């Protein structure tokens, strides 16, 4: 008997035991053990407060009982009170990504989970499906699937969805997955916020124009700097602040041509450049700033910064790129042309000079953000996992 067949038989027994125990314990109103879930981070993510990207932060918010997070060992301590399994060292001639897949494969083999949830790595999900065909796999997509290796074509996406449960964090991502006449079923489970982590909102907002995000062309930070250059000399009580780096690390790499051109202009405008900040510090800044600007010119797959800004009580100015209108709804001012600093400056100036309008968008944003409460999303995710495991148990 092949190894995977032996594992399949063992997994079938595990599923049968799990569901029989659950039914028995429910009948006697006794707490039952949750399923074992391995959640696999992308290989560039680090599960640490000092290094976490958007996906790590979402995983932390959505963590369920019985769940283990898997990823590269971070430089700093991992998030407290969350089970974390660092990937072991492995060897491969095919580079870092293949080494990571091999390491995760070994962890799955050793831990025998009821379900594996893979974030943003279709090739990883497919590899695990081929290696462990008895094991339910969930692929959570955070970016445009049409640009991801292994699923760029409609045929590839259809074949993947036949084998693996596909979850998108926004309607925009689902629509992209189903584009080009792709026929598949995709579940949408939006990104969310844990409102217990949102700082108390300042009664009097500081006169700050805040940009948070990667300091790259796609995010429109140059348009923000140009708008501040036009406005701030006329409004000396207002200050511009930029938080973020141009990569996924904690240091701003200033050697790129884009930054060599941008940073002198930002400094000339008096913009304070804070670089990378831990997520808690970012939320603190948002909870004090009067206006947050999200001037993305690329198709935002979700728009997490916009959601956090609204939850922190700031008035939001953003663009209509990607999923941003689905997040902000009518609770934001929209720039039609992300390349036009004059249009952005005009919107900012309207808010600066109209306190009633500023307050309106701040309050509308707070109300809108409540639609994305992580408590509700966590329950939906728990139900989805249980349904997938139960369906797998009946088909093995």
C-alpha positions, 0 to 999 in steps of 0.5 A: 500500500502506498504511503498516501493511501496509508495516510488516507486510511489514518485520516479517515479514522481521524475524521470518523473519531472526530465527528463521532466524539463531537456528536456524543459530546454535543448530546451530553452538552460537553465541550468537544475538541476543535478540528486541527487546522494548519494555516500556511502563511506566504513565504515572505510573511512573518508572524510577529508584531514587529514584522507582520504584513497584512496577511499575518495580521488577518490570520491573527485576527481570524485564529480559531481554537485548534489552529496552528500557524505555519511560516518562516521563523521571524526575527522577533518573537511571534504573536503571543498565545497563538500556536506557531510552527516554524518551517524546518530548514530544507534543501532544494535546487529550485530556490527559496519558494520550493524550499518553503513548499518542501518544509510545509509538506514535512510539517503537514506530514508530521501533524496530520491536520483535519484541514490545511488553509493556504494563503496566497500560494496556489502552487503550494495548495496544489502541491499539498493536494497532490501529496495529500489527496485525502486532505481538505485544502483551502486556498485563500486569495488576497491578490489578483489571481490572474497574476499568480503562478499556476492559475493565470489562465481560466483552465488552470483556475477551473482545475484548481477549483475542482480540487481545492476550496477557493476563498477570496477576501473580496468580491473584486478578487472573486470576480477576477478569478471568474473572469475570462469565462472561468466556471468555478465556485468561489467563497467570499470571506472579507477581510475584517477588523478586531474592534477591541484593537482599535485605540480610543478615538481622539475627541479633537483630531490632530490637523494631520494628513496621513498616508499609510502603506508601501512607499511605491508608485502603485500606491500613489504616494507620489500624488500624495506628496505632490498634493501636500506640496501644493497645500501645506504652505497655505495651511501651516497648522497642518502636517503631512505624515508618511508611514511605511516602507517600499518593501515588506521589511522594516527598513526603507530602501532609499536607493530606488530611482522612485524614492530618490526622486520622491523623498527630497520633495516630501522633505521640502514639503515638510512631510514627516517620514516615519518608515515602518511602524508596528501595527498598533502604532499605525492604528494609534496614528490613524485614531488621531489624524483628521484625514487619511489618504489612500491614493492607490492607482493600482487595483487594490484587491481589498483596501485594508488601510482604507478600512482601518482608517474608517474604523479609527475615525479619520475622514477618508479620501481614496480612489475607485481602483479595485475593491476600494469602493466596495470597502468605503461605499459612500463613506469616503471622498473619491479621486477620479484620477489617481495621477492628478495631485490637483484633484486630490489637493482640492478634496483635501482642501474641502475637508480642511475648510469644512468642519461639518463635511470632515465630521460627516465622513468621519462618522460615516466611515465609523459606521461603514467599518462596523460591517467588517467586524472580525467576530462575525467573519470568524464564525463564518470561517469556523462554519466553512472549515467544519463543513469542508471537513465533514464533506471530506469525511463522507467522501473518503 
